[in-house]
Every structure is written in C-alpha cells, then in structure tokens.
C-alpha cells in the first residue's frame, strides 16, 4: 500500500473546478491607485515632507507609555505579523486544502506571494536604509540611507499578504468577503501595534499596507506561471511512478509453453524461438505434423535420427534417404 501524499490525493474525489480571480478593470484600477499611493509615500519621505513631521510627533508621543495596560497583549498580538509563525499556520491550512482538492494551487500561490513579498519589500528596505524610531539620530530627519531596514514595515506587509491569501483562495463570494474583512482588521491591528511599540514610523506602516495590497492585487498576473508549475510537478510525479513501477510477470504453468520473446530492437542477442509455437504462414501447407504443444522441449521430427520402431507396420525402404542425412551413392548404369 502506498502511503505518500500523492497516492492519498489520487484516492480523493475531484472537486469542481475553481476559477482563479482575473485582472478585471476594477482590479486594475485598484492596482493603479494603490501604486500611486505607494509612490506618493516614498516621495513624501524622501523630501522630508509633513509626513516625516507626523512620524516624529507620534514617536515623541510614545503610545506605549500612554497606555501601558495593553502592552502585554500587544506583545503577543504582533506575532500575527511575523512571517515564520503566520506562514506556517496558513501553509498547514492550505496544505490540507490541497490534499482534499487534488491540487497544488493553494500552496503554490502562497509560495509565489511570499516570494514576491520578500523580493519587493526587501529591495526597498535595503535600498532606502531607514532607521527605526529607537535608533533615530536627529529630530525631524527622515533617517534615510543610514543602514536601517524598517521602511516599509515588513510586519504590516506580511500580515496583508499572509492573511489576505485566504480571501484570495476562497471558493465562494461570501467567504471571500468575510475573509477579506478579517485580513484587513488583522493587518490594520498589526501595523498600529508596531507604531504603539515604537518599532516603526507611521509612514512605514502606510507603505507596508500599500506594498502588501499591491502583491494581492497583482497575483492574477502570476496565475499562468502557477498553473505551469503545478502541471510540471504532477508530470514529474507521474514519471517517478513509472520508473518505480515493477514490470508485471506472466505466470507460466508447469510443463506449459514458454512465451516467445520479440526480437531486440537494438540488435542484441535474439533469444532462440521455439518453432513448435510459431504459426504456419497463410497459404503454406505442412507436410509433417507439428510438435505437441504440451511438450515444447521435444525436438522436431526433422531433427530426430530416423529409426524405424520395432513392430512398425511400414516396411523399411532401403532407397529412402533419411531427412537431414546424406544420400547414398547409386551405381552408375552402363559400366
């Protein structure tokens, strides 16, 4: 019995085909608006505009000192934005869905979204190099290009993508609405928690929300690649199954005829075939009886030594040449 996960998937019934979201006009409009908001936040921080001044006012207000009673709760709540724990929880749920629905699309979609998140957000973090509030050196400064890595907020963007992928992969419009609202509330709470704890500027959180939303809105463009990747993985699985499958052997009864092997195409040694099992060609007549099928190891009559059995009714013929032998010399008439 096979115990691998693909064998279990084969035993599951096929679900109805679930169409992935498409890049509609409404979705493209949202993507364009979010991209414009993203670029506006970056420009506002680069030029040290009023947004940087607001960052410093919130930081000097020190929310964690104003409301210390919720500090312990928010220390645990912030875990909902950490990539390791959240990705593990969501991957377990999507893995169960993949097992039930005979598809790898949920897991591949999660992997593609997290890959895009790490590449895009990580590149901006390293490129701008902004320092966090706890490491700020000059009041009123944007603290850019100083070797930091907090702009945009990775916790916020990860919360948008990780929990938003559940809404993206929902199978019904109602479930998609509920899961979208849930992911929005969770990501909003994670972003404000980082501001409360003083680990991010307010502009970091705004850019993190925009970065995560851009990835979720642009996922339909990645769907063809996900489909090809899923087809390739299942093709490799089928190839591995074909290589590991033993060749079935045909049982042969004791004393029965052996199957005749076909000639080798590569010119190798051709096994000897039993002439007793070969059919007579169409239109040809056989002048001697065929060997009995139940005794394939007996030689043909033409290979036997012509011996007249004792008590045979047929008299011996002295002038008959045995088959396979040499004819005796006859005397030449006329001296």
C-alpha positions in Angstrom: 0.0 0.0 0.0 1.4 3.4 -1.0 1.5 6.0 1.8 2.8 9.0 0.0 0.7 12.2 -0.1 0.2 12.0 -3.9 -1.3 8.5 -3.5 -3.7 9.8 -0.9 -4.6 12.7 -3.3 -5.4 10.2 -6.1 -7.9 8.5 -3.8 -9.8 11.8 -3.2 -12.7 12.8 -5.4 -12.2 15.6 -7.9 -13.7 18.9 -6.7 -15.5 21.3 -9.1 -13.0 23.5 -11.0 -12.3 26.7 -9.1 -11.6 29.7 -11.4 -8.8 32.0 -10.1 -9.5 35.7 -9.9 -8.9 37.6 -13.1 -7.4 41.1 -13.7 -10.7 42.9 -14.3 -10.9 46.6 -14.9 -11.9 47.2 -11.3 -8.9 45.3 -10.1 -6.6 47.1 -12.5 -8.0 50.4 -11.3 -7.3 49.4 -7.6 -3.8 48.3 -8.5 -3.1 51.6 -10.2 -4.5 53.7 -7.3 -2.5 51.6 -4.8 0.7 52.0 -6.8 0.2 55.8 -6.9 -0.3 55.9 -3.1 2.8 53.8 -2.7 4.9 56.1 -4.8 3.5 59.2 -3.0 4.5 57.8 0.4 8.1 57.2 -0.8 8.4 60.6 -2.3 6.9 62.3 0.8 9.6 60.6 3.0 12.4 61.3 0.5 11.7 65.0 0.6 11.1 65.1 4.4 7.6 66.5 4.0 4.8 66.9 6.5 4.6 63.1 6.7 8.0 62.9 8.3 7.0 65.6 10.8 3.9 63.5 11.7 6.2 60.5 12.2 8.2 62.4 14.8 5.1 63.7 16.6 3.7 60.2 17.0 7.1 58.9 18.1 7.6 61.6 20.7 4.1 61.0 22.0 5.3 57.5 23.0 2.0 55.5 22.9 3.5 52.6 24.9 3.9 55.0 27.8 0.4 56.5 27.4 -1.4 53.1 27.6 0.8 50.7 29.3 -2.0 48.3 30.2 -2.3 46.8 26.8 1.4 46.4 26.3 1.5 42.7 27.3 -1.4 41.8 25.0 0.1 43.6 22.0 3.4 41.8 22.6 1.6 38.6 21.7 -0.7 40.2 19.0 2.3 41.3 17.0 3.1 37.6 16.3 0.2 37.7 13.7 2.5 39.8 11.5 5.7 37.7 11.9 6.5 35.8 8.7 7.6 32.5 10.3 4.6 31.7 12.6 1.9 33.1 10.2 3.3 31.4 7.1 3.4 28.1 9.0 -0.2 28.3 10.2 -1.5 29.3 6.8 0.6 26.7 5.0 -0.9 24.0 7.2 -4.4 25.0 6.3 -3.7 25.4 2.6 -1.9 22.1 2.6 -5.0 20.4 3.9 -7.0 22.1 1.2 -4.5 20.8 -1.4 -4.9 17.3 -0.1 -8.6 17.4 -0.2 -9.0 19.2 -3.6 -6.3 17.3 -5.5 -4.4 20.4 -6.5 -1.2 22.2 -5.5 -2.5 25.7 -6.4 -3.1 26.9 -2.8 0.4 26.1 -1.7 2.0 27.4 -4.9 0.0 30.6 -4.6 1.2 31.1 -1.1 4.8 30.5 -2.1 4.6 32.9 -5.0 3.0 35.6 -2.8 5.7 35.3 -0.1 8.4 35.3 -2.7 7.1 38.5 -4.3 6.8 40.0 -0.8 10.4 39.2 0.2 11.8 40.5 -3.1 9.9 43.7 -3.4 9.8 44.8 0.3 13.3 43.6 0.9 14.7 45.5 -2.0 13.1 48.8 -0.9 14.2 48.2 2.7 17.8 47.8 1.7 17.8 50.5 -0.9 16.4 53.2 1.4 18.1 52.1 4.6 15.9 54.0 7.0 16.5 53.7 10.7 13.7 53.0 13.2 12.4 55.3 15.9 14.5 53.8 18.6 17.7 54.4 16.6 16.9 57.9 15.3 19.8 60.3 15.5 18.3 63.7 14.5 14.9 65.1 15.3 12.9 65.9 12.2 15.1 63.8 9.9 13.8 61.1 7.7 16.7 58.9 8.8 17.2 57.5 5.2 20.3 55.8 3.8 21.7 55.2 7.3 21.9 51.4 7.1 18.4 50.6 8.5 15.8 48.2 7.2 12.4 49.2 8.5 10.9 51.1 5.6 8.3 49.7 4.6 7.1 47.7 7.6 7.6 44.0 7.0 5.2 43.0 9.7 2.4 45.0 8.2 3.0 43.9 4.6 3.4 40.3 5.7 0.0 40.5 7.6 -1.7 41.8 4.5 -0.3 39.0 2.2 -0.4 36.0 4.6 -4.0 36.6 5.8 -5.2 38.1 2.5 -4.2 34.9 0.7 -7.0 33.1 2.5 -9.5 35.5 1.0 -7.9 35.3 -2.4 -8.3 31.5 -2.5 -11.8 31.5 -1.1 -14.2 29.3 -3.1 -17.4 31.4 -2.6 -18.1 35.1 -2.8 -19.4 35.2 0.8 -16.3 33.5 2.2 -14.2 35.9 0.2 -15.9 38.9 1.7 -15.6 37.6 5.3 -12.0 36.6 4.9 -11.2 40.0 3.3 -12.6 41.8 6.2 -10.8 39.6 8.7 -7.4 40.1 6.9 -7.9 43.8 6.8 -8.7 44.0 10.5 -5.7 41.8 11.4 -3.2 43.7 9.2 -4.5 47.1 10.4 -4.1 46.0 14.0 -0.5 44.6 13.3 0.5 47.9 11.7 -0.8 50.1 14.6 0.8 47.7 17.1 4.2 48.4 15.6 3.6 52.1 15.9 2.5 51.6 19.6 5.6 49.6 20.4 7.8 52.2 18.8 9.4 49.8 16.3 8.1 51.6 13.2 7.3 55.1 12.0 3.7 55.7 10.9 4.9 56.1 7.3 6.5 52.7 7.5 3.1 51.2 8.3 1.3 53.1 5.5 3.9 51.9 2.9 3.6 48.3 4.3 -0.1 48.3 3.8 0.4 49.5 0.2 3.1 47.0 -0.5 1.1 44.1 0.7 -2.0 45.2 -1.2 -0.1 45.6 -4.4 1.0 41.9 -4.2 -2.5 40.7 -3.6 -4.0 42.8 -6.4 -1.3 41.6 -8.8 -1.4 37.9 -8.1 -3.7 37.1 -11.1 -0.8 38.0 -13.4 1.2 35.2 -11.8 -1.6 32.6 -12.2 -0.4 31.2 -15.6 3.1 30.6 -14.1 1.4 28.8 -11.1 -0.6 26.6 -13.4 2.5 25.6 -15.4 4.4 24.9 -12.2 1.6 22.7 -11.0 1.5 20.8 -14.3 5.2 20.3 -14.3 5.2 18.9 -10.7 2.5 16.4 -11.4 4.3 15.4 -14.6 7.5 14.7 -12.6 5.4 12.7 -10.1 4.0 10.5 -12.9 7.5 10.0 -14.4 8.8 8.9 -11.0 5.9 6.5 -10.6 6.6 5.0 -14.0 10.2 4.4 -13.2 9.5 2.8 -9.8 6.7 0.5 -11.1 7.8 -3.1 -11.5 7.2 -4.9 -14.8 4.3 -7.5 -14.3 5.4 -11.1 -14.9 3.1 -13.6 -16.6 2.9 -16.9 -14.7 3.8 -20.0 -16.7 2.2 -23.3 -15.7 4.5 -26.3 -15.0 5.2 -28.1 -18.3 3.4 -25.4 -20.3 4.8 -23.5 -23.3 7.1 -20.6 -22.6 6.2 -17.2 -24.1 8.2 -16.2 -27.2 10.2 -13.0 -26.7 10.2 -10.5 -29.6 13.5 -9.6 -31.3 15.5 -6.9 -29.6 15.4 -3.6 -31.4 19.0 -2.6 -30.6 20.5 -5.6 -32.4 21.3 -7.5 -29.3 21.2 -11.3 -28.9 17.9 -12.6 -30.1 16.6 -15.4 -27.9 16.0 -18.7 -29.6 12.4 -19.2 -30.5 10.6 -22.5 -30.3 9.5 -23.4 -33.8 6.8 -25.6 -32.3 5.0 -22.4 -31.2 5.3 -20.5 -34.5 2.1 -20.4 -36.6 2.1 -21.7 -40.1 2.2 -19.0 -42.7 -1.0 -18.3 -44.6 -1.3 -20.4 -47.7 1.5 -22.7 -46.8 0.9 -26.4 -46.3 2.7 -28.5 -43.8 3.8 -32.0 -44.8 4.6 -33.2 -41.4 2.7 -32.9 -38.1 3.6 -30.2 -35.6 5.1 -31.0 -32.3 2.6 -31.3 -29.4 2.2 -28.0 -27.5 2.4 -29.7 -24.2 6.0 -30.9 -24.9 7.8 -27.9 -26.3 11.2 -29.2 -25.3 11.0 -32.2 -27.7 12.9 -31.8 -30.9 11.2 -31.6 -34.3 10.7 -34.8 -36.3 13.2 -33.5 -38.8 15.9 -33.3 -36.1 15.5 -36.9 -34.9 17.6 -39.9 -36.0 15.5 -41.8 -38.5 14.9 -45.0 -36.6 12.2 -47.5 -37.6 10.5 -48.5 -34.5 10.1 -52.2 -33.7 6.8 -53.6 -34.8 6.1 -50.8 -37.3 3.6 -51.6 -40.0 5.5 -49.7 -42.6 8.3 -51.8 -44.2 11.7 -50.2 -44.4 12.8 -48.6 -47.7 16.4 -49.1 -48.5 16.4 -46.4 -51.2 14.9 -43.6 -49.0 17.3 -41.0 -47.7 16.9 -40.1 -44.1 16.0 -36.4 -43.5 19.0 -34.3 -42.7 21.4 -37.1 -43.8 23.5 -37.7 -47.0 22.1 -39.7 -49.8 24.0 -42.9 -50.5 25.8 -43.2 -53.8 24.0 -45.1 -56.5 25.7 -47.3 -59.0 26.2 -45.7 -62.4 24.4 -47.7 -65.2 26.3 -48.7 -68.2 29.6 -49.9 -66.6 
